[in-house]
Amino acid sequence: MTSRSFYAIAFLLVAAAGCSQDRRPEPTASAPTGPPVSERYNADQLTQALLTDIPGYEHSGVPQSGQYGALTSVRNSLQMQQAAKLDKPECASSTRAVSSNKEVWTAPSAFTAFAKGRDQTVSETLMAVGPDAAAQEVGLRVPASCRTFHASVGGHSSTGTIVEARGARIGEATRTVGVATTTGTATVKTWYVVLRSRGYLATITLFGPNATRDEAENLARQAYQQAERILP
């Protein structure tokens, strides 16, 4: 298996593990309709508050903005999720950075991504949600029965392990989750950091063979400082 194929498979598995079959809206060709639940910040303001530079990384594409469920990155992820099969579909939502409830799905949002070489990426999403929804997202926990899973993509089998880290507090509250996916003898890691502050929810996703909790949380601190500096 080539390096490119392995990382493509690992990314698909992580995306699939984040797909909630009982709560995720089905992807459609049109954007979600109806006004966002939270209007404290709009998508343009959130875009201005995104990270603009990460030392050692380069921008990957241009920032995206709009309702969360209509972002190109989210739509692409939903399509890729269909390529992977999990042995525990009931645990599918356990590794998702955020859930797919209506308030999250229709929230004004902004997204940006960075890359280091061919194998490591960072993405940031900011969304404007109410305090109850933000607290719910940060308060999500992984059930003990869902901390391991098996998956297959295109005839290749992989195993995954999920951990929840404690200790870091960024903003009003923080949730950190790590996912290690092994295919053959190679392992790739994903760390999600979800934090809430006044009127917004931020997520940082670090993906790659050398991804660490410390780096993910440091990036989350940078994202928080940038958002607090820019958002009124």
GUZA-82024 format. One record per residue (C-alpha): residue in three letters; x, y, z. Coordinates in Angstrom, 2 decimals. Layout:
<atoms>
+-----+---------+---------+---------+
!   r !      xx !      yy !      zz !
+-----+---------+---------+---------+
! ALA !       X !       Y !       Z !
...
+-----+---------+---------+---------+
</atoms>
This chain:
<atoms>
+-----+---------+---------+---------+
!   r !      xx !      yy !      zz !
+-----+---------+---------+---------+
! MET !    0.00 !    0.00 !    0.00 !
! THR !    1.40 !    3.43 !   -0.91 !
! SER !    1.79 !    6.23 !    1.63 !
! ARG !   -0.85 !    8.28 !   -0.17 !
! SER !   -3.30 !    5.36 !   -0.16 !
! PHE !   -2.76 !    4.71 !    3.53 !
! TYR !   -3.47 !    8.29 !    4.57 !
! ALA !   -6.50 !    8.44 !    2.32 !
! ILE !   -7.87 !    5.31 !    3.99 !
! ALA !   -7.03 !    6.59 !    7.48 !
! PHE !   -8.80 !    9.86 !    6.75 !
! LEU !  -11.86 !    8.01 !    5.49 !
! LEU !  -11.97 !    5.87 !    8.62 !
! VAL !  -11.75 !    8.86 !   10.93 !
! ALA !  -14.43 !   10.64 !    8.94 !
! ALA !  -16.63 !    7.57 !    9.05 !
! ALA !  -16.14 !    7.15 !   12.76 !
! GLY !  -17.40 !   10.69 !   13.16 !
! CYS !  -20.60 !   10.05 !   11.28 !
! SER !  -23.69 !    9.67 !   13.44 !
! GLN !  -26.17 !    7.46 !   11.63 !
! ASP !  -29.07 !    8.31 !   13.90 !
! ARG !  -28.56 !   12.07 !   14.06 !
! ARG !  -26.78 !   13.15 !   10.87 !
! PRO !  -28.87 !   14.89 !    8.22 !
! GLU !  -28.57 !   13.24 !    4.83 !
! PRO !  -26.38 !   15.17 !    2.38 !
! THR !  -28.32 !   17.00 !   -0.30 !
! ALA !  -27.45 !   19.14 !   -3.28 !
! SER !  -28.92 !   22.26 !   -1.69 !
! ALA !  -27.85 !   24.21 !    1.38 !
! PRO !  -29.82 !   24.05 !    4.63 !
! THR !  -32.71 !   26.48 !    4.77 !
! GLY !  -34.00 !   28.72 !    7.54 !
! PRO !  -32.27 !   31.33 !    9.68 !
! PRO !  -29.41 !   30.31 !   11.97 !
! VAL !  -30.36 !   29.79 !   15.60 !
! SER !  -27.62 !   32.08 !   16.90 !
! GLU !  -27.08 !   35.47 !   15.32 !
! ARG !  -24.55 !   36.96 !   17.73 !
! TYR !  -21.83 !   36.55 !   15.11 !
! ASN !  -22.27 !   36.13 !   11.39 !
! ALA !  -20.16 !   34.01 !    9.07 !
! ASP !  -18.13 !   37.00 !    7.84 !
! GLN !  -17.15 !   37.96 !   11.39 !
! LEU !  -16.17 !   34.36 !   12.15 !
! THR !  -14.05 !   34.23 !    9.00 !
! GLN !  -12.12 !   37.28 !   10.16 !
! ALA !  -11.48 !   35.54 !   13.50 !
! LEU !   -9.92 !   32.39 !   12.03 !
! LEU !   -6.24 !   31.62 !   12.35 !
! THR !   -4.33 !   33.20 !    9.48 !
! ASP !   -0.90 !   31.66 !   10.03 !
! ILE !    0.58 !   28.59 !   11.72 !
! PRO !    4.39 !   28.35 !   11.75 !
! GLY !    5.55 !   25.33 !    9.77 !
! TYR !    2.20 !   24.96 !    7.95 !
! GLU !    0.84 !   26.38 !    4.71 !
! HIS !   -2.74 !   27.36 !    3.92 !
! SER !   -4.67 !   24.60 !    2.19 !
! GLY !   -7.29 !   26.18 !   -0.03 !
! VAL !   -9.26 !   29.28 !    0.92 !
! PRO !  -11.41 !   29.79 !    4.02 !
! GLN !  -15.04 !   28.71 !    3.76 !
! SER !  -18.02 !   30.37 !    5.41 !
! GLY !  -21.78 !   29.93 !    5.67 !
! GLN !  -24.09 !   27.62 !    7.57 !
! TYR !  -22.09 !   24.72 !    9.00 !
! GLY !  -24.01 !   22.01 !    7.15 !
! ALA !  -23.48 !   23.79 !    3.84 !
! LEU !  -19.69 !   24.13 !    4.08 !
! THR !  -17.87 !   22.32 !    1.28 !
! SER !  -15.55 !   20.62 !    3.77 !
! VAL !  -18.54 !   19.21 !    5.68 !
! ARG !  -20.32 !   18.03 !    2.52 !
! ASN !  -17.17 !   16.35 !    1.22 !
! SER !  -16.66 !   14.61 !    4.55 !
! LEU !  -20.22 !   13.27 !    4.48 !
! GLN !  -19.67 !   11.83 !    1.03 !
! MET !  -16.41 !   10.17 !    2.05 !
! GLN !  -18.00 !    8.64 !    5.14 !
! GLN !  -20.13 !    6.45 !    2.91 !
! ALA !  -17.01 !    4.62 !    1.72 !
! ALA !  -16.18 !    3.13 !    5.14 !
! LYS !  -18.00 !    0.49 !    7.17 !
! LEU !  -17.76 !    0.30 !   10.96 !
! ASP !  -18.30 !   -2.78 !   13.11 !
! LYS !  -20.08 !   -0.57 !   15.68 !
! PRO !  -22.35 !    1.80 !   13.77 !
! GLU !  -24.03 !    2.74 !   17.05 !
! CYS !  -20.72 !    4.29 !   18.13 !
! ALA !  -20.26 !    6.29 !   14.96 !
! SER !  -20.74 !    9.70 !   16.58 !
! SER !  -18.14 !    9.07 !   19.29 !
! THR !  -15.20 !   10.58 !   17.41 !
! ARG !  -17.01 !   13.43 !   15.71 !
! ALA !  -15.75 !   16.83 !   16.81 !
! VAL !  -19.32 !   18.13 !   17.06 !
! SER !  -22.76 !   16.56 !   16.78 !
! SER !  -25.23 !   17.17 !   13.97 !
! ASN !  -28.14 !   18.64 !   15.87 !
! LYS !  -30.13 !   21.36 !   14.15 !
! GLU !  -28.58 !   24.31 !   15.96 !
! VAL !  -25.08 !   23.17 !   15.06 !
! TRP !  -26.02 !   22.24 !   11.51 !
! THR !  -27.54 !   25.66 !   10.76 !
! ALA !  -25.05 !   27.77 !   12.72 !
! PRO !  -23.12 !   30.58 !   11.01 !
! SER !  -19.66 !   29.11 !   10.57 !
! ALA !  -16.21 !   29.61 !    9.09 !
! PHE !  -13.56 !   27.02 !    8.24 !
! THR !   -9.89 !   27.09 !    7.34 !
! ALA !   -7.24 !   24.42 !    6.82 !
! PHE !   -3.45 !   24.16 !    6.80 !
! ALA !   -1.00 !   21.46 !    5.72 !
! LYS !    2.53 !   20.43 !    6.64 !
! GLY !    4.03 !   18.35 !    3.87 !
! ARG !    1.76 !   15.66 !    2.44 !
! ASP !    0.75 !   13.87 !    5.63 !
! GLN !   -0.19 !   16.34 !    8.38 !
! THR !   -3.10 !   18.78 !    8.41 !
! VAL !   -4.76 !   21.24 !   10.76 !
! SER !   -8.28 !   22.58 !   10.38 !
! GLU !  -10.23 !   25.12 !   12.39 !
! THR !  -13.97 !   25.72 !   12.50 !
! LEU !  -15.70 !   28.57 !   14.29 !
! MET !  -19.47 !   28.57 !   14.68 !
! ALA !  -21.96 !   30.84 !   16.41 !
! VAL !  -24.20 !   28.78 !   18.68 !
! GLY !  -26.16 !   29.50 !   21.83 !
! PRO !  -24.70 !   28.75 !   25.27 !
! ASP !  -26.81 !   25.63 !   25.83 !
! ALA !  -25.75 !   24.06 !   22.53 !
! ALA !  -22.12 !   25.00 !   23.13 !
! ALA !  -22.16 !   23.44 !   26.60 !
! GLN !  -23.74 !   20.29 !   25.19 !
! GLU !  -21.03 !   19.93 !   22.53 !
! VAL !  -18.18 !   20.34 !   25.00 !
! GLY !  -19.92 !   17.99 !   27.42 !
! LEU !  -20.12 !   15.04 !   25.00 !
! ARG !  -18.35 !   11.88 !   26.23 !
! VAL !  -17.25 !    8.65 !   24.55 !
! PRO !  -18.94 !    5.53 !   26.01 !
! ALA !  -16.50 !    2.86 !   27.21 !
! SER !  -17.89 !    0.39 !   24.67 !
! CYS !  -17.04 !    2.77 !   21.83 !
! ARG !  -13.38 !    3.36 !   22.62 !
! THR !  -12.26 !    0.75 !   20.10 !
! PHE !  -13.63 !   -0.03 !   16.65 !
! HIS !  -12.85 !   -1.91 !   13.46 !
! ALA !  -13.50 !   -0.54 !   10.01 !
! SER !  -12.97 !   -1.41 !    6.36 !
! VAL !  -12.48 !    0.75 !    3.29 !
! GLY !  -11.99 !   -0.59 !   -0.20 !
! GLY !  -10.99 !   -4.04 !    1.04 !
! HIS !   -8.52 !   -2.73 !    3.63 !
! SER !   -9.20 !   -3.32 !    7.33 !
! SER !   -8.19 !   -1.00 !   10.15 !
! THR !   -8.59 !   -0.70 !   13.89 !
! GLY !   -9.21 !    2.45 !   15.88 !
! THR !   -8.71 !    3.47 !   19.48 !
! ILE !  -10.31 !    6.54 !   21.08 !
! VAL !   -9.10 !    8.37 !   24.17 !
! GLU !  -10.45 !   11.40 !   26.00 !
! ALA !   -7.83 !   13.64 !   27.57 !
! ARG !   -8.32 !   15.70 !   30.71 !
! GLY !   -6.55 !   18.70 !   32.11 !
! ALA !   -6.58 !   21.45 !   29.49 !
! ARG !   -9.05 !   24.28 !   29.85 !
! ILE !   -9.22 !   26.83 !   27.08 !
! GLY !  -11.96 !   29.41 !   27.11 !
! GLU !  -14.98 !   28.57 !   29.24 !
! ALA !  -14.65 !   24.80 !   28.76 !
! THR !  -12.73 !   22.37 !   26.56 !
! ARG !  -13.06 !   18.82 !   25.26 !
! THR !  -10.09 !   16.92 !   23.81 !
! VAL !  -10.41 !   13.60 !   21.99 !
! GLY !   -7.74 !   11.49 !   20.30 !
! VAL !   -8.26 !    8.80 !   17.68 !
! ALA !   -5.47 !    6.41 !   16.58 !
! THR !   -6.17 !    4.46 !   13.40 !
! THR !   -3.94 !    1.53 !   12.43 !
! THR !   -3.83 !   -0.08 !    9.00 !
! GLY !   -1.32 !   -2.88 !    8.77 !
! THR !    1.78 !   -1.64 !   10.57 !
! ALA !    1.13 !    2.07 !   10.06 !
! THR !   -0.76 !    4.33 !   12.47 !
! VAL !   -2.18 !    7.79 !   11.97 !
! LYS !   -3.57 !    9.98 !   14.74 !
! THR !   -6.29 !   12.59 !   14.96 !
! TRP !   -6.76 !   15.00 !   17.85 !
! TYR !   -9.92 !   17.09 !   18.21 !
! VAL !  -10.12 !   20.04 !   20.57 !
! VAL !  -13.55 !   21.61 !   21.06 !
! LEU !  -13.86 !   24.77 !   23.13 !
! ARG !  -16.59 !   27.26 !   23.89 !
! SER !  -16.47 !   30.92 !   24.72 !
! ARG !  -18.81 !   33.90 !   24.57 !
! GLY !  -21.19 !   33.20 !   21.71 !
! TYR !  -19.08 !   30.80 !   19.70 !
! LEU !  -17.80 !   27.23 !   19.54 !
! ALA !  -14.34 !   26.47 !   18.11 !
! THR !  -12.92 !   23.16 !   16.95 !
! ILE !   -9.33 !   22.36 !   16.02 !
! THR !   -8.54 !   19.09 !   14.26 !
! LEU !   -4.94 !   17.88 !   13.94 !
! PHE !   -4.41 !   14.86 !   11.66 !
! GLY !   -1.24 !   12.98 !   10.80 !
! PRO !    1.26 !   10.32 !   11.90 !
! ASN !    2.98 !   12.75 !   14.25 !
! ALA !   -0.11 !   14.48 !   15.63 !
! THR !    0.03 !   14.98 !   19.40 !
! ARG !   -2.35 !   16.19 !   22.06 !
! ASP !    0.08 !   18.93 !   23.10 !
! GLU !    0.26 !   20.38 !   19.60 !
! ALA !   -3.50 !   20.19 !   19.14 !
! GLU !   -4.13 !   22.00 !   22.42 !
! ASN !   -1.48 !   24.61 !   21.67 !
! LEU !   -3.18 !   25.25 !   18.33 !
! ALA !   -6.51 !   25.51 !   20.12 !
! ARG !   -5.04 !   28.14 !   22.45 !
! GLN !   -3.84 !   30.11 !   19.44 !
! ALA !   -7.28 !   29.82 !   17.84 !
! TYR !   -8.95 !   30.98 !   21.05 !
! GLN !   -6.62 !   33.96 !   21.44 !
! GLN !   -7.21 !   34.98 !   17.83 !
! ALA !  -10.99 !   34.69 !   18.15 !
! GLU !  -11.06 !   36.62 !   21.42 !
! ARG !   -8.95 !   39.36 !   19.88 !
! ILE !  -11.09 !   39.77 !   16.75 !
! LEU !  -14.68 !   39.06 !   17.78 !
! PRO !  -16.42 !   42.01 !   19.45 !
+-----+---------+---------+---------+
</atoms>
